[in-house]
Amino acid sequence: MDKQKLYEVYLQHKGEIIGAGVGLSIAIIVLLLGVLKALFIVICVVFGYYIGKKLYQDKDYIKNLLDRILPPGTYR
């Protein structure tokens, strides 16, 4: 197969390929580390993704979050 044909197949089945890669990665982590450690890693990755997405969308997300948790103006 040439690269162009392989790229077209990738574009048509992008979600399936990424999903299979994530599933394979999680399965390898579970086999190597165990279920609880793998679950901890998955939770940390999801939490990191969520924070990263929020920071990318709203640059003042951390400041607003700290204002809700701490008394306003504490960290400035």
Biopython code that builds the backbone (N, CA, C, O; Angstrom):
import numpy as np
from Bio.PDB.StructureBuilder import StructureBuilder

atoms = [
    (1, "MET", "N", (0.832, -1.188, 0.000)),
    (1, "MET", "CA", (0.000, 0.000, 0.000)),
    (1, "MET", "C", (0.874, 1.248, 0.000)),
    (1, "MET", "O", (1.883, 1.319, 0.701)),
    (2, "ASP", "N", (0.476, 2.206, -0.781)),
    (2, "ASP", "CA", (1.233, 3.444, -0.754)),
    (2, "ASP", "C", (0.713, 4.346, 0.363)),
    (2, "ASP", "O", (-0.335, 4.079, 0.951)),
    (3, "LYS", "N", (1.441, 5.397, 0.644)),
    (3, "LYS", "CA", (1.123, 6.285, 1.763)),
    (3, "LYS", "C", (-0.211, 6.994, 1.577)),
    (3, "LYS", "O", (-0.941, 7.199, 2.548)),
    (4, "GLN", "N", (-0.540, 7.372, 0.346)),
    (4, "GLN", "CA", (-1.790, 8.089, 0.087)),
    (4, "GLN", "C", (-2.994, 7.211, 0.405)),
    (4, "GLN", "O", (-3.951, 7.672, 1.027)),
    (5, "LYS", "N", (-2.952, 5.962, -0.015)),
    (5, "LYS", "CA", (-4.053, 5.034, 0.239)),
    (5, "LYS", "C", (-4.196, 4.776, 1.742)),
    (5, "LYS", "O", (-5.311, 4.723, 2.263)),
    (6, "LEU", "N", (-3.081, 4.618, 2.424)),
    (6, "LEU", "CA", (-3.089, 4.397, 3.868)),
    (6, "LEU", "C", (-3.651, 5.611, 4.591)),
    (6, "LEU", "O", (-4.388, 5.463, 5.566)),
    (7, "TYR", "N", (-3.314, 6.802, 4.130)),
    (7, "TYR", "CA", (-3.823, 8.041, 4.725)),
    (7, "TYR", "C", (-5.328, 8.154, 4.517)),
    (7, "TYR", "O", (-6.036, 8.592, 5.424)),
    (8, "GLU", "N", (-5.832, 7.773, 3.351)),
    (8, "GLU", "CA", (-7.270, 7.802, 3.086)),
    (8, "GLU", "C", (-8.018, 6.839, 4.005)),
    (8, "GLU", "O", (-9.086, 7.173, 4.518)),
    (9, "VAL", "N", (-7.462, 5.648, 4.215)),
    (9, "VAL", "CA", (-8.071, 4.679, 5.126)),
    (9, "VAL", "C", (-8.074, 5.244, 6.543)),
    (9, "VAL", "O", (-9.051, 5.077, 7.274)),
    (10, "TYR", "N", (-6.993, 5.908, 6.934)),
    (10, "TYR", "CA", (-6.929, 6.527, 8.258)),
    (10, "TYR", "C", (-8.005, 7.599, 8.421)),
    (10, "TYR", "O", (-8.668, 7.658, 9.456)),
    (11, "LEU", "N", (-8.177, 8.433, 7.423)),
    (11, "LEU", "CA", (-9.184, 9.494, 7.504)),
    (11, "LEU", "C", (-10.599, 8.930, 7.581)),
    (11, "LEU", "O", (-11.452, 9.492, 8.267)),
    (12, "GLN", "N", (-10.855, 7.825, 6.883)),
    (12, "GLN", "CA", (-12.181, 7.225, 6.900)),
    (12, "GLN", "C", (-12.488, 6.541, 8.235)),
    (12, "GLN", "O", (-13.645, 6.483, 8.650)),
    (13, "HIS", "N", (-11.457, 6.026, 8.904)),
    (13, "HIS", "CA", (-11.651, 5.253, 10.125)),
    (13, "HIS", "C", (-10.853, 5.832, 11.291)),
    (13, "HIS", "O", (-10.334, 5.088, 12.123)),
    (14, "LYS", "N", (-10.759, 7.140, 11.347)),
    (14, "LYS", "CA", (-9.944, 7.817, 12.366)),
    (14, "LYS", "C", (-10.406, 7.487, 13.788)),
    (14, "LYS", "O", (-9.581, 7.163, 14.642)),
    (15, "GLY", "N", (-11.698, 7.565, 14.046)),
    (15, "GLY", "CA", (-12.225, 7.295, 15.389)),
    (15, "GLY", "C", (-11.955, 5.870, 15.836)),
    (15, "GLY", "O", (-11.579, 5.635, 16.984)),
    (16, "GLU", "N", (-12.148, 4.912, 14.926)),
    (16, "GLU", "CA", (-11.919, 3.508, 15.268)),
    (16, "GLU", "C", (-10.451, 3.236, 15.568)),
    (16, "GLU", "O", (-10.127, 2.490, 16.491)),
    (17, "ILE", "N", (-9.576, 3.838, 14.794)),
    (17, "ILE", "CA", (-8.142, 3.625, 14.986)),
    (17, "ILE", "C", (-7.682, 4.228, 16.306)),
    (17, "ILE", "O", (-6.931, 3.594, 17.048)),
    (18, "ILE", "N", (-8.121, 5.437, 16.605)),
    (18, "ILE", "CA", (-7.744, 6.078, 17.863)),
    (18, "ILE", "C", (-8.332, 5.305, 19.043)),
    (18, "ILE", "O", (-7.647, 5.097, 20.045)),
    (19, "GLY", "N", (-9.585, 4.878, 18.939)),
    (19, "GLY", "CA", (-10.219, 4.098, 19.995)),
    (19, "GLY", "C", (-9.503, 2.788, 20.246)),
    (19, "GLY", "O", (-9.320, 2.389, 21.397)),
    (20, "ALA", "N", (-9.099, 2.122, 19.193)),
    (20, "ALA", "CA", (-8.368, 0.865, 19.344)),
    (20, "ALA", "C", (-7.010, 1.102, 20.001)),
    (20, "ALA", "O", (-6.570, 0.297, 20.822)),
    (21, "GLY", "N", (-6.352, 2.191, 19.649)),
    (21, "GLY", "CA", (-5.063, 2.517, 20.266)),
    (21, "GLY", "C", (-5.196, 2.819, 21.750)),
    (21, "GLY", "O", (-4.375, 2.389, 22.560)),
    (22, "VAL", "N", (-6.244, 3.565, 22.097)),
    (22, "VAL", "CA", (-6.485, 3.869, 23.517)),
    (22, "VAL", "C", (-6.818, 2.591, 24.269)),
    (22, "VAL", "O", (-6.308, 2.373, 25.368)),
    (23, "GLY", "N", (-7.660, 1.749, 23.699)),
    (23, "GLY", "CA", (-8.008, 0.478, 24.338)),
    (23, "GLY", "C", (-6.803, -0.414, 24.526)),
    (23, "GLY", "O", (-6.651, -1.039, 25.576)),
    (24, "LEU", "N", (-5.949, -0.484, 23.534)),
    (24, "LEU", "CA", (-4.731, -1.287, 23.641)),
    (24, "LEU", "C", (-3.817, -0.733, 24.720)),
    (24, "LEU", "O", (-3.235, -1.493, 25.494)),
    (25, "SER", "N", (-3.688, 0.583, 24.776)),
    (25, "SER", "CA", (-2.843, 1.201, 25.803)),
    (25, "SER", "C", (-3.360, 0.902, 27.205)),
    (25, "SER", "O", (-2.577, 0.565, 28.094)),
    (26, "ILE", "N", (-4.654, 1.022, 27.409)),
    (26, "ILE", "CA", (-5.238, 0.743, 28.721)),
    (26, "ILE", "C", (-5.066, -0.725, 29.084)),
    (26, "ILE", "O", (-4.767, -1.049, 30.233)),
    (27, "ALA", "N", (-5.255, -1.618, 28.112)),
    (27, "ALA", "CA", (-5.082, -3.045, 28.377)),
    (27, "ALA", "C", (-3.648, -3.366, 28.787)),
    (27, "ALA", "O", (-3.434, -4.163, 29.700)),
    (28, "ILE", "N", (-2.673, -2.765, 28.134)),
    (28, "ILE", "CA", (-1.265, -3.002, 28.482)),
    (28, "ILE", "C", (-0.969, -2.468, 29.871)),
    (28, "ILE", "O", (-0.267, -3.119, 30.644)),
    (29, "ILE", "N", (-1.493, -1.292, 30.202)),
    (29, "ILE", "CA", (-1.279, -0.713, 31.533)),
    (29, "ILE", "C", (-1.899, -1.610, 32.603)),
    (29, "ILE", "O", (-1.288, -1.838, 33.647)),
    (30, "VAL", "N", (-3.115, -2.123, 32.350)),
    (30, "VAL", "CA", (-3.772, -3.005, 33.320)),
    (30, "VAL", "C", (-2.957, -4.279, 33.512)),
    (30, "VAL", "O", (-2.796, -4.745, 34.640)),
    (31, "LEU", "N", (-2.445, -4.842, 32.431)),
    (31, "LEU", "CA", (-1.652, -6.062, 32.544)),
    (31, "LEU", "C", (-0.341, -5.834, 33.285)),
    (31, "LEU", "O", (0.098, -6.695, 34.047)),
    (32, "LEU", "N", (0.283, -4.688, 33.069)),
    (32, "LEU", "CA", (1.568, -4.420, 33.688)),
    (32, "LEU", "C", (1.456, -3.934, 35.129)),
    (32, "LEU", "O", (2.272, -4.317, 35.968)),
    (33, "LEU", "N", (0.462, -3.098, 35.435)),
    (33, "LEU", "CA", (0.385, -2.455, 36.740)),
    (33, "LEU", "C", (-0.727, -2.973, 37.635)),
    (33, "LEU", "O", (-0.616, -2.885, 38.858)),
    (34, "GLY", "N", (-1.774, -3.500, 37.071)),
    (34, "GLY", "CA", (-2.931, -3.911, 37.845)),
    (34, "GLY", "C", (-4.078, -2.952, 37.633)),
    (34, "GLY", "O", (-3.911, -1.872, 37.067)),
    (35, "VAL", "N", (-5.250, -3.362, 38.098)),
    (35, "VAL", "CA", (-6.468, -2.621, 37.818)),
    (35, "VAL", "C", (-6.505, -1.280, 38.549)),
    (35, "VAL", "O", (-6.819, -0.263, 37.930)),
    (36, "LEU", "N", (-6.199, -1.249, 39.830)),
    (36, "LEU", "CA", (-6.318, -0.006, 40.596)),
    (36, "LEU", "C", (-5.313, 1.052, 40.140)),
    (36, "LEU", "O", (-5.656, 2.229, 40.031)),
    (37, "LYS", "N", (-4.092, 0.638, 39.878)),
    (37, "LYS", "CA", (-3.099, 1.606, 39.396)),
    (37, "LYS", "C", (-3.470, 2.115, 38.002)),
    (37, "LYS", "O", (-3.291, 3.296, 37.702)),
    (38, "ALA", "N", (-3.982, 1.230, 37.158)),
    (38, "ALA", "CA", (-4.406, 1.638, 35.818)),
    (38, "ALA", "C", (-5.587, 2.592, 35.904)),
    (38, "ALA", "O", (-5.656, 3.567, 35.155)),
    (39, "LEU", "N", (-6.514, 2.318, 36.809)),
    (39, "LEU", "CA", (-7.663, 3.205, 36.995)),
    (39, "LEU", "C", (-7.210, 4.582, 37.471)),
    (39, "LEU", "O", (-7.733, 5.603, 37.023)),
    (40, "PHE", "N", (-6.244, 4.606, 38.375)),
    (40, "PHE", "CA", (-5.689, 5.878, 38.843)),
    (40, "PHE", "C", (-5.062, 6.660, 37.690)),
    (40, "PHE", "O", (-5.258, 7.870, 37.587)),
    (41, "ILE", "N", (-4.319, 5.987, 36.834)),
    (41, "ILE", "CA", (-3.691, 6.638, 35.689)),
    (41, "ILE", "C", (-4.752, 7.192, 34.741)),
    (41, "ILE", "O", (-4.622, 8.316, 34.257)),
    (42, "VAL", "N", (-5.788, 6.423, 34.475)),
    (42, "VAL", "CA", (-6.853, 6.871, 33.580)),
    (42, "VAL", "C", (-7.566, 8.089, 34.166)),
    (42, "VAL", "O", (-7.865, 9.037, 33.441)),
    (43, "ILE", "N", (-7.839, 8.070, 35.470)),
    (43, "ILE", "CA", (-8.488, 9.213, 36.114)),
    (43, "ILE", "C", (-7.605, 10.452, 36.019)),
    (43, "ILE", "O", (-8.102, 11.545, 35.744)),
    (44, "CYS", "N", (-6.305, 10.296, 36.242)),
    (44, "CYS", "CA", (-5.389, 11.438, 36.139)),
    (44, "CYS", "C", (-5.334, 11.988, 34.718)),
    (44, "CYS", "O", (-5.295, 13.204, 34.528)),
    (45, "VAL", "N", (-5.330, 11.116, 33.729)),
    (45, "VAL", "CA", (-5.291, 11.565, 32.336)),
    (45, "VAL", "C", (-6.571, 12.317, 31.982)),
    (45, "VAL", "O", (-6.513, 13.362, 31.334)),
    (46, "VAL", "N", (-7.720, 11.799, 32.399)),
    (46, "VAL", "CA", (-8.994, 12.463, 32.109)),
    (46, "VAL", "C", (-9.049, 13.821, 32.808)),
    (46, "VAL", "O", (-9.485, 14.806, 32.213)),
    (47, "PHE", "N", (-8.611, 13.878, 34.063)),
    (47, "PHE", "CA", (-8.585, 15.131, 34.805)),
    (47, "PHE", "C", (-7.642, 16.139, 34.127)),
    (47, "PHE", "O", (-7.982, 17.315, 34.000)),
    (48, "GLY", "N", (-6.477, 15.687, 33.700)),
    (48, "GLY", "CA", (-5.537, 16.555, 32.993)),
    (48, "GLY", "C", (-6.088, 17.059, 31.676)),
    (48, "GLY", "O", (-5.890, 18.220, 31.318)),
    (49, "TYR", "N", (-6.777, 16.196, 30.959)),
    (49, "TYR", "CA", (-7.410, 16.606, 29.707)),
    (49, "TYR", "C", (-8.457, 17.680, 29.969)),
    (49, "TYR", "O", (-8.525, 18.677, 29.251)),
    (50, "TYR", "N", (-9.267, 17.473, 30.995)),
    (50, "TYR", "CA", (-10.327, 18.423, 31.328)),
    (50, "TYR", "C", (-9.737, 19.791, 31.689)),
    (50, "TYR", "O", (-10.198, 20.819, 31.192)),
    (51, "ILE", "N", (-8.732, 19.801, 32.543)),
    (51, "ILE", "CA", (-8.097, 21.064, 32.948)),
    (51, "ILE", "C", (-7.434, 21.732, 31.737)),
    (51, "ILE", "O", (-7.560, 22.942, 31.553)),
    (52, "GLY", "N", (-6.739, 20.957, 30.924)),
    (52, "GLY", "CA", (-6.101, 21.510, 29.730)),
    (52, "GLY", "C", (-7.096, 22.114, 28.761)),
    (52, "GLY", "O", (-6.846, 23.172, 28.183)),
    (53, "LYS", "N", (-8.229, 21.440, 28.583)),
    (53, "LYS", "CA", (-9.259, 21.947, 27.690)),
    (53, "LYS", "C", (-9.845, 23.248, 28.224)),
    (53, "LYS", "O", (-10.057, 24.197, 27.469)),
    (54, "LYS", "N", (-10.108, 23.289, 29.536)),
    (54, "LYS", "CA", (-10.651, 24.505, 30.144)),
    (54, "LYS", "C", (-9.650, 25.658, 30.045)),
    (54, "LYS", "O", (-10.044, 26.789, 29.761)),
    (55, "LEU", "N", (-8.371, 25.388, 30.273)),
    (55, "LEU", "CA", (-7.357, 26.436, 30.185)),
    (55, "LEU", "C", (-7.221, 26.962, 28.765)),
    (55, "LEU", "O", (-7.001, 28.157, 28.567)),
    (56, "TYR", "N", (-7.347, 26.094, 27.784)),
    (56, "TYR", "CA", (-7.242, 26.507, 26.396)),
    (56, "TYR", "C", (-8.428, 27.385, 26.005)),
    (56, "TYR", "O", (-8.267, 28.351, 25.259)),
    (57, "GLN", "N", (-9.624, 27.052, 26.509)),
    (57, "GLN", "CA", (-10.817, 27.822, 26.178)),
    (57, "GLN", "C", (-10.874, 29.136, 26.934)),
    (57, "GLN", "O", (-11.301, 30.146, 26.376)),
    (58, "ASP", "N", (-10.450, 29.145, 28.205)),
    (58, "ASP", "CA", (-10.562, 30.330, 29.056)),
    (58, "ASP", "C", (-9.246, 30.507, 29.805)),
    (58, "ASP", "O", (-8.941, 29.743, 30.720)),
    (59, "LYS", "N", (-8.479, 31.500, 29.422)),
    (59, "LYS", "CA", (-7.157, 31.711, 30.016)),
    (59, "LYS", "C", (-7.228, 32.054, 31.502)),
    (59, "LYS", "O", (-6.259, 31.822, 32.226)),
    (60, "ASP", "N", (-8.342, 32.598, 31.971)),
    (60, "ASP", "CA", (-8.498, 32.979, 33.378)),
    (60, "ASP", "C", (-9.221, 31.911, 34.190)),
    (60, "ASP", "O", (-9.731, 32.204, 35.272)),
    (61, "TYR", "N", (-9.275, 30.679, 33.691)),
    (61, "TYR", "CA", (-10.008, 29.612, 34.374)),
    (61, "TYR", "C", (-9.459, 29.350, 35.775)),
    (61, "TYR", "O", (-10.230, 29.227, 36.727)),
    (62, "ILE", "N", (-8.143, 29.265, 35.909)),
    (62, "ILE", "CA", (-7.537, 28.986, 37.213)),
    (62, "ILE", "C", (-7.807, 30.133, 38.186)),
    (62, "ILE", "O", (-8.116, 29.897, 39.354)),
    (63, "LYS", "N", (-7.693, 31.365, 37.711)),
    (63, "LYS", "CA", (-7.965, 32.513, 38.585)),
    (63, "LYS", "C", (-9.420, 32.501, 39.048)),
    (63, "LYS", "O", (-9.702, 32.739, 40.222)),
    (64, "ASN", "N", (-10.332, 32.228, 38.136)),
    (64, "ASN", "CA", (-11.746, 32.174, 38.506)),
    (64, "ASN", "C", (-12.036, 31.022, 39.460)),
    (64, "ASN", "O", (-12.835, 31.161, 40.386)),
    (65, "LEU", "N", (-11.387, 29.891, 39.232)),
    (65, "LEU", "CA", (-11.555, 28.745, 40.120)),
    (65, "LEU", "C", (-11.043, 29.060, 41.520)),
    (65, "LEU", "O", (-11.701, 28.741, 42.511)),
    (66, "LEU", "N", (-9.872, 29.686, 41.603)),
    (66, "LEU", "CA", (-9.325, 30.053, 42.907)),
    (66, "LEU", "C", (-10.183, 31.108, 43.597)),
    (66, "LEU", "O", (-10.294, 31.104, 44.823)),
    (67, "ASP", "N", (-10.786, 32.005, 42.835)),
    (67, "ASP", "CA", (-11.697, 32.993, 43.423)),
    (67, "ASP", "C", (-12.926, 32.321, 44.037)),
    (67, "ASP", "O", (-13.452, 32.787, 45.048)),
    (68, "ARG", "N", (-13.381, 31.227, 43.425)),
    (68, "ARG", "CA", (-14.527, 30.516, 43.992)),
    (68, "ARG", "C", (-14.147, 29.726, 45.230)),
    (68, "ARG", "O", (-14.959, 29.590, 46.145)),
    (69, "ILE", "N", (-12.918, 29.197, 45.282)),
    (69, "ILE", "CA", (-12.483, 28.367, 46.408)),
    (69, "ILE", "C", (-11.965, 29.216, 47.562)),
    (69, "ILE", "O", (-12.373, 29.028, 48.708)),
    (70, "LEU", "N", (-11.071, 30.146, 47.260)),
    (70, "LEU", "CA", (-10.445, 30.980, 48.278)),
    (70, "LEU", "C", (-11.173, 32.325, 48.365)),
    (70, "LEU", "O", (-11.941, 32.674, 47.469)),
    (71, "PRO", "N", (-10.938, 33.061, 49.417)),
    (71, "PRO", "CA", (-11.496, 34.424, 49.473)),
    (71, "PRO", "C", (-10.928, 35.241, 48.310)),
    (71, "PRO", "O", (-9.746, 35.113, 47.994)),
    (72, "PRO", "N", (-11.745, 36.074, 47.672)),
    (72, "PRO", "CA", (-11.291, 36.843, 46.496)),
    (72, "PRO", "C", (-10.056, 37.687, 46.802)),
    (72, "PRO", "O", (-9.979, 38.328, 47.850)),
    (73, "GLY", "N", (-9.101, 37.683, 45.892)),
    (73, "GLY", "CA", (-7.908, 38.495, 46.005)),
    (73, "GLY", "C", (-6.808, 37.899, 46.860)),
    (73, "GLY", "O", (-5.787, 38.551, 47.076)),
    (74, "THR", "N", (-6.982, 36.673, 47.358)),
    (74, "THR", "CA", (-5.997, 36.055, 48.256)),
    (74, "THR", "C", (-4.686, 35.758, 47.540)),
    (74, "THR", "O", (-3.615, 36.001, 48.095)),
    (75, "TYR", "N", (-4.752, 35.246, 46.337)),
    (75, "TYR", "CA", (-3.561, 34.795, 45.630)),
    (75, "TYR", "C", (-2.907, 35.876, 44.795)),
    (75, "TYR", "O", (-1.862, 35.615, 44.199)),
    (76, "ARG", "N", (-3.456, 37.060, 44.719)),
    (76, "ARG", "CA", (-2.886, 38.115, 43.855)),
    (76, "ARG", "C", (-1.921, 38.968, 44.611)),
    (76, "ARG", "O", (-1.348, 39.900, 44.047)),
]
sb = StructureBuilder()
sb.init_structure("model")
sb.init_model(0)
sb.init_chain("A")
sb.init_seg("    ")
for serial, (resi, resn, name, xyz) in enumerate(atoms, 1):
    if name == "N":
        sb.init_residue(resn, " ", resi, " ")
    sb.init_atom(name, np.array(xyz, "f"), 0.0, 1.0, " ", f" {name:<3s}", serial, name[0])
structure = sb.get_structure()
